[in-house]
Amino acid sequence: MPEKIVCTDGKLSKDGKTATWVASVDKPLNSLYVLTADSDKFVSINVNNITNKKQAKISSYEKIKSITVNGKAQTGKKIAMAEDGKYTIEVVTKHSSKTFEIIKDATAPKVKGVKNGASYTGSVKIKFSDANGIKKATLNGKKIKSGATAKTKGSNTLIVTDKAGNKTTVTFTIK
């Protein structure tokens, strides 16, 4: 049995369980949507839960009644995230209340054991970390984990990317 529709851009049936749209050459359909009371698509945000972006934008299929950021009322759909840290964003519409937990991280991962432009005699142990986690690390294009040992003679390139997308690149030489 279909759920009751609470929001749509189509024409809603009397029982509230069916929506219809009419398209013509003069009036093409650009988007179609139907939302039920259980839908989590009423409200969305344009950033991941860990981001290096300075701003987040809220969008909604319905008029937004209120937005709070870390407990403080917010005007407008653009949320400024100037400082690194946790942002709790609550958005309320007629049929929905949604909370987003966003971590702003504009700090690049830390690398220990090698320095950019340095030369080393023999192998070197590489360590890296980030407060919000590492997404990917490569040494000369091959995935590595923190604690790996670099042994390749000549020029080496380490690229460490955190979950927010920040990168640290270190180029070094082993003799």
Summary of the structure (lengths in Angstrom):
residues: 175
radius of gyration: 24.4
end to end distance: 71.3
largest distance: 79.2
contacts: 470
relative contact order: 0.15
helix: 0%
strand: 50%
